[in-house]
Structures are given as structure tokens and as C-alpha cells.
Amino acid sequence: MKLLIIKSFVLILFCAFGIVSIIGIDKNLKYEKTKPNLIEEVRAKVENNYLDKKIIEAINHEKFDDVEMYQNLADMVGINLTQQTLDLIASHNSIAEKSWRNTKEFTSGFFTGTSKSAIGMSGTIASDMTVYGDLRDLKIEGTKYQKGEAYDKFILQLSLVGIGLSATQLISVGVTTPLKVGVSIVKLAKKAGTLTKPFLKTLSKKLSKTVDIKILKSVKFSIFNLGDTTKTISKSVNFKPMSGILTDVNKIQRNSSIADTIGLLKYVESTKDLKKLGKISKQYKGNTKGILSVLGKTALRTGKLVIKYSVELIMMIIGFIFSMLGFFVTVSMRGFFKLPKKKVQVKKVVSKAKRSKK
């Protein structure tokens, strides 16, 4: 019996030492997340006049924002453009030509609410900030809704949210302006077709909790009753469901630009992607769009977890291994848990057997 107690104690000791080792390993494990080196990855992909070709292609299609984007990207990764490319850029950046182009695009963006250039998009955002843009879209889509015609529910809802935020801007002295900018960017991204289906679905669900378009049944569209319209709509809007996304969108815009943010949204499929994009834009600023245009959505991947080893960790691992070895050796010993035979009981059984024979 004493031998069994001793053996059990040894086994418990091995197990306890193993548990202590596991706890020690867990406490001494230190993880470090490595960040992908996006600059090196871009540099590896833009060799052999890649950027020169992209710039010439952009100029031929009159995408002058992309010309500037690729030029800045070349500066970031330290690649020299050819003299031919530089001369071509200079010929399209004369003061007179650029000034006329910018004026035309800004005016068009302000009044139409659609544009493909950075200046034109700025005009569209400006029109929303003056409430004109939201009222314009509300008039277009809201009238269709009231007549029972096909309408863009997403644009209609965003217009209502934008008008509601315009009213709160006056009350909150501009505190809600970042949300207002976020609404305008998302609305323009929808018109430009840069919202992915998964992200559009997420936004639509949140918008349905933010505003009910049935409010339009009691609203008349007129520039003369602007104050009453904005107040009525503002009371029916719950900004909370959309505030997180709109804040994240505005952060990306502050790190890069309005046009870049609209272009970058084509890489976003979830709110997690949006937050990752926000972190990248914080690090790479105006080069964010250029990086993603080269690397694609792989730039949004997270870094790898790397274990940092220490002397304490190694000692704990060694202790755990020896503890487990001792445990398995102990339990595999022959007769480890067997009780010793009681000879007295055997003799009694034999004597009884002899008596029965007699």
C-alpha cells in the first residue's frame, strides 16, 4: 500500500510539473506582428518601365489624376522615369491648360453630382456640403419614388442622411462635418461604381436602420421650404448605425484625398477591410492608391505572427518535454499500479479446497 502511494505521488509530481511548465510557456510566449513591406513589394513589380507605360496610358485616356499618382509612386520607390515620359507629362501640365481643365471639371461636378477627376469630385462634395447636392439627388430619386417609378434607393437614402447631417451641422457647429463628408464620398463612390457588392450590401443594411424613406410621403421638394424640409428629415434620421463606417471613410480621405478614397473603396468588401485600409493610408498617405493599384487587395493582408523566444521560454519548453517523458516512462512500467498478492488469503483458499476433498 505504501509503495502504491509513493508511485501515485511520483505520477502526480510529473503531472504537476508539466502543468506548471505549460503555464510558464504561455506566460513567456511573446508574439510580434510583422508588417508587410509594401514599398519593397511595389518596387519589385514596377521594374522594366512599368510606371512609364502606365503614365503614357493614363495620358492617352485623359486620366491626369492617375498620371500624378504614378509619378508620385515612382518618387516613393526611387525609380527614375524616362525623359520621354517626363516631357509628355510637362506638355499636359501647362498652367493655362490645367487651369481651364480644373475649372470645367469642378463646375461640372458641382452641378451634375458625377465626375471621374479629382477636381470634379471635389466640386461634387462641395455641392453636398452646401446642401444643394443632396437636395438635387433627393429631388431626382425622391420624385421617382413618389411616382412609383424605378429609383436608386441607396442614393435616395444617402441624400436623406446628408440633408439630416446638414441640419445637425448648424446645431453642432460643424461637429458632424466628418460624417457629412463620409456620406458624400460613399454616395459618389456608388455613382462611380467603385463600391463592391459585399460592402454595398453591408452599407444598405445599415442605411435601412438609419433612415426610412417613407418620410418622403410628407415632404415637398422646394427651395423655398428648405428649412422645414431639413428639420423634418433630420428628426427621422438615426445616425448611429452609419457613424462608424462614415468616420472610417473620412479618416482615409484625410490621409489621402477625396478622389483617392473613392477609388480605394473598390478594394473594400467588409468593415474590416475598411479599417485595414485606414491603417495603410495613415502610413502611406497620398501613395496609398498607387500602392493598391500595383499590388491589389493583397496589400490589405495582415502581417504574420512571429514568436519571440527568450531564455525563460526555452527552459520552460525543456522542462515540459522532460516532464512528459517522465510521465510516459512511469506509467509504462510493468506492474506500476498492480497491488502485491496477499499470500494469507491464498493459503486459506487452498486449505478449504483440501477439506472439501476429504
C-alpha positions in Angstrom: 0.0 0.0 0.0 2.9 2.4 0.8 4.5 1.5 -2.5 1.3 2.5 -4.4 1.1 5.8 -2.5 4.7 6.6 -3.4 4.2 5.7 -7.1 1.0 7.8 -7.2 2.8 10.7 -5.7 5.6 10.5 -8.3 3.0 10.4 -11.1 1.2 13.4 -9.6 4.5 15.2 -9.3 5.3 14.7 -13.0 1.8 15.9 -14.0 2.1 19.0 -11.8 5.5 19.9 -13.2 4.0 19.5 -16.7 1.1 21.8 -15.9 3.4 24.4 -14.4 5.6 24.2 -17.5 2.6 24.8 -19.8 1.6 27.9 -17.7 5.1 29.2 -17.9 5.3 28.7 -21.6 2.0 30.5 -22.1 3.2 33.5 -20.0 6.6 33.7 -21.7 5.2 33.5 -25.2 5.6 36.9 -26.9 4.1 37.5 -30.3 5.2 40.2 -32.7 3.1 41.1 -35.8 5.4 41.8 -38.7 4.1 44.4 -41.1 4.4 43.7 -44.9 7.0 45.9 -46.6 4.7 47.3 -49.3 7.3 49.6 -50.7 9.6 46.7 -51.4 6.8 44.7 -52.9 5.8 47.6 -55.2 9.4 48.2 -56.2 9.7 44.5 -57.3 6.6 44.9 -59.5 7.3 48.2 -61.2 10.5 47.3 -63.0 11.1 47.4 -66.7 9.4 50.8 -67.4 6.1 49.6 -65.8 5.3 53.1 -64.5 6.3 54.8 -67.7 3.8 52.6 -69.6 1.1 53.3 -67.0 1.6 57.1 -67.2 1.5 57.2 -71.0 -1.7 55.1 -71.0 -3.2 57.4 -68.4 -2.4 60.5 -70.6 -3.9 58.9 -73.7 -7.1 58.3 -71.8 -7.0 61.7 -70.2 -6.8 60.3 -66.7 -4.5 63.0 -65.4 -5.0 62.1 -61.7 -3.5 58.7 -62.4 -0.5 60.4 -64.1 0.2 62.3 -60.9 -0.4 59.1 -58.8 2.1 57.0 -60.8 4.6 59.9 -60.8 4.5 60.1 -57.0 4.8 56.3 -56.8 8.0 56.5 -58.8 9.4 59.0 -56.4 8.4 56.9 -53.4 10.1 53.7 -54.6 13.1 55.5 -56.1 12.6 54.7 -59.8 13.5 57.2 -62.5 11.1 57.8 -65.3 12.4 58.2 -68.9 12.9 61.6 -70.3 10.3 61.0 -72.9 7.7 60.3 -70.2 8.7 63.4 -68.3 8.4 65.6 -71.4 5.0 64.2 -72.1 3.8 65.0 -68.5 5.1 68.5 -68.8 3.3 69.1 -72.1 -0.1 68.3 -70.4 0.6 70.3 -67.3 0.9 73.8 -68.7 -0.7 76.4 -66.5 -3.3 77.5 -69.0 -4.4 74.0 -69.9 -4.5 72.8 -66.3 -6.4 75.9 -65.1 -9.1 75.6 -67.8 -9.5 71.8 -67.2 -9.8 72.2 -63.4 -12.4 75.0 -63.7 -14.5 73.0 -66.2 -14.4 69.8 -64.2 -15.2 71.4 -60.8 -18.2 73.2 -62.3 -19.5 70.1 -63.9 -19.0 68.0 -60.7 -20.8 70.7 -58.6 -24.0 70.8 -60.8 -24.2 67.2 -62.1 -23.0 65.3 -59.0 -20.8 63.0 -61.1 -17.2 63.2 -62.1 -14.2 61.0 -62.9 -11.5 63.5 -61.9 -10.3 64.6 -58.5 -11.2 68.3 -59.2 -14.7 67.3 -60.4 -15.2 65.1 -57.4 -14.2 68.0 -55.1 -17.0 70.0 -56.9 -19.5 67.3 -56.2 -18.5 67.1 -52.5 -18.7 70.9 -52.3 -22.3 70.8 -53.7 -23.3 68.3 -51.0 -21.7 70.5 -48.3 -23.9 73.4 -49.4 -27.0 71.0 -49.3 -27.5 71.7 -53.0 -26.1 68.3 -54.0 -28.2 66.3 -51.6 -31.4 68.2 -52.5 -30.6 67.7 -56.2 -30.3 63.9 -55.7 -33.3 63.9 -53.4 -35.4 65.7 -56.0 -34.3 63.2 -58.7 -34.7 60.0 -56.8 -37.5 61.1 -54.5 -39.7 62.2 -57.3 -39.4 58.8 -58.9 -40.2 57.1 -55.6 -43.3 59.2 -55.1 -44.5 58.5 -58.6 -43.9 54.7 -58.2 -41.1 54.7 -60.8 -37.8 52.8 -60.7 -35.4 54.7 -58.4 -32.0 54.3 -56.7 -32.9 53.5 -53.1 -29.2 53.7 -51.9 -28.7 57.2 -53.4 -32.1 58.3 -52.0 -31.2 57.1 -48.5 -27.8 58.7 -48.5 -29.3 62.0 -49.7 -31.7 61.9 -46.8 -28.9 61.2 -44.4 -26.8 64.0 -45.9 -29.7 66.5 -45.5 -30.2 65.4 -41.9 -26.5 65.9 -41.2 -26.6 69.4 -42.8 -29.2 70.4 -40.3 -27.2 69.0 -37.4 -24.1 70.8 -38.6 -25.8 74.1 -37.9 -26.7 72.9 -34.4 -23.4 71.2 -33.5 -21.3 73.9 -35.1 -19.6 71.6 -37.6 -19.0 68.6 -35.2 -20.9 66.3 -37.6 -19.0 67.6 -40.7 -16.7 64.4 -40.9 -19.8 62.3 -41.1 -21.2 64.6 -43.8 -18.1 64.3 -45.9 -18.2 60.5 -45.4 -21.8 60.4 -46.8 -20.9 62.4 -49.8 -17.9 60.1 -50.6 -19.9 57.0 -50.3 -22.7 58.5 -52.5 -20.2 59.5 -55.2 -18.5 56.0 -54.9 -21.9 54.4 -55.6 -22.3 56.6 -58.7 -18.8 55.9 -59.9 -19.3 52.2 -59.4 -16.4 51.6 -57.0 -18.4 50.0 -54.2 -18.1 46.2 -54.1 -21.3 44.1 -53.9 -20.4 42.7 -50.4 -19.7 46.2 -49.0 -22.7 47.7 -50.7 -24.8 45.1 -49.0 -23.4 46.0 -45.6 -24.0 49.6 -46.2 -27.6 49.0 -47.4 -28.4 47.1 -44.2 -27.0 49.9 -42.0 -28.8 52.6 -44.1 -32.2 50.7 -43.6 -31.6 51.2 -39.9 -30.6 54.8 -40.3 -33.4 56.3 -42.3 -36.9 55.3 -43.5 -37.7 56.6 -47.0 -41.4 56.7 -46.1 -40.7 60.1 -44.6 -40.8 61.4 -48.2 -44.6 61.0 -48.2 -44.8 64.0 -46.0 -42.0 66.1 -47.6 -42.4 68.5 -50.5 -39.3 69.3 -52.5 -38.9 73.1 -52.8 -36.0 75.5 -52.4 -38.5 77.9 -50.7 -39.2 75.5 -47.8 -35.6 74.3 -47.3 -35.6 74.9 -43.5 -38.7 72.9 -42.9 -37.6 70.1 -45.2 -34.2 69.7 -43.4 -35.7 69.8 -40.0 -38.4 67.2 -40.8 -35.8 64.8 -42.4 -33.3 65.4 -39.5 -35.8 64.2 -36.9 -36.4 60.9 -38.8 -32.7 60.0 -39.2 -30.8 57.8 -36.7 -27.1 58.5 -37.5 -25.7 55.8 -35.1 -25.7 52.7 -37.4 -23.7 54.5 -40.1 -21.5 56.7 -37.9 -18.6 54.2 -37.6 -18.3 53.5 -41.3 -18.6 57.2 -42.2 -15.9 58.1 -39.7 -13.5 55.5 -41.1 -14.2 56.7 -44.7 -13.4 60.2 -43.6 -10.2 59.2 -42.0 -9.0 57.6 -45.3 -10.0 60.9 -47.0 -7.9 63.0 -44.6 -4.9 60.7 -45.1 -5.1 60.7 -48.9 -7.8 62.6 -50.8 -11.5 62.5 -51.8 -10.7 61.1 -55.3 -8.3 58.5 -53.9 -10.8 57.3 -51.2 -13.5 56.8 -53.8 -11.0 54.8 -55.9 -9.8 52.8 -52.9 -13.3 51.7 -51.9 -13.2 49.2 -54.8 -10.8 47.1 -52.6 -13.2 47.1 -49.6 -15.6 44.2 -49.1 -16.1 44.5 -45.4 -15.8 46.9 -42.4 -12.5 45.0 -41.5 -11.1 45.8 -45.0 -12.1 49.5 -44.4 -10.2 49.6 -41.1 -7.1 47.9 -42.7 -7.2 50.5 -45.5 -7.4 53.2 -42.9 -4.2 51.9 -41.3 -2.4 51.7 -44.6 -3.5 55.2 -45.6 -2.2 56.5 -42.3 1.2 55.1 -43.1 1.5 55.8 -46.8 -0.8 58.9 -47.2 -1.1 60.1 -50.8 0.7 57.0 -52.1 -2.0 54.6 -50.8 -4.0 54.4 -54.0 -0.8 54.0 -56.1 0.3 51.0 -53.9 -3.0 49.3 -54.2 -3.2 49.9 -57.9 0.0 47.9 -58.2 -0.4 45.2 -55.5 -4.2 45.0 -55.5 -6.1 43.8 -52.4 -3.1 41.7 -51.3 -1.9 45.0 -49.7 -4.7 44.7 -47.2 -3.5 41.4 -45.7 -2.4 41.4 -42.1 1.2 40.7 -41.0 2.4 37.4 -39.8 2.7 36.5 -36.1 6.2 35.7 -35.1 7.1 34.1 -31.7 9.9 35.9 -29.9 12.0 33.4 -27.9 13.6 34.0 -24.6 15.8 32.0 -22.2 12.8 31.6 -19.8 10.7 30.3 -22.6 13.3 27.7 -23.8 13.8 26.5 -20.2 10.0 26.0 -19.8 9.8 24.1 -23.0 12.7 21.8 -22.0 11.1 21.3 -18.5 7.8 20.4 -20.2 9.4 17.8 -22.5 11.3 16.1 -19.7 8.1 16.1 -17.6 6.1 14.4 -20.3 8.9 11.8 -20.9 9.0 11.0 -17.2 5.2 10.7 -17.2 5.1 8.2 -20.1 8.1 6.2 -18.8 6.4 6.0 -15.3 3.0 4.8 -16.5 4.5 2.3 -18.9 6.5 0.5 -16.2 5.3 -3.1 -15.8 3.0 -3.5 -12.8 3.1 0.1 -11.8 -0.4 0.1 -10.4 -0.6 -3.6 -9.5 -1.3 -4.5 -5.9 1.0 -7.1 -4.2 -0.6 -10.5 -3.7 -1.9 -11.4 -0.3 -0.4 -14.9 0.5 -2.5 -15.4 3.6 -5.7 -15.3 1.5 -4.3 -17.8 -1.0 -3.5 -20.3 1.8 -7.0 -20.1 3.2 -8.5 -20.8 -0.1 -6.1 -23.9 -0.6 -6.9 -25.2 2.9 -10.6 -25.0 2.2 -10.2 -26.9 -1.0 -8.3 -29.8 0.8 -11.1 -30.0 3.4 -13.8 -30.3 0.7 -11.8 -33.3 -0.8 -11.8 -35.1 2.5 
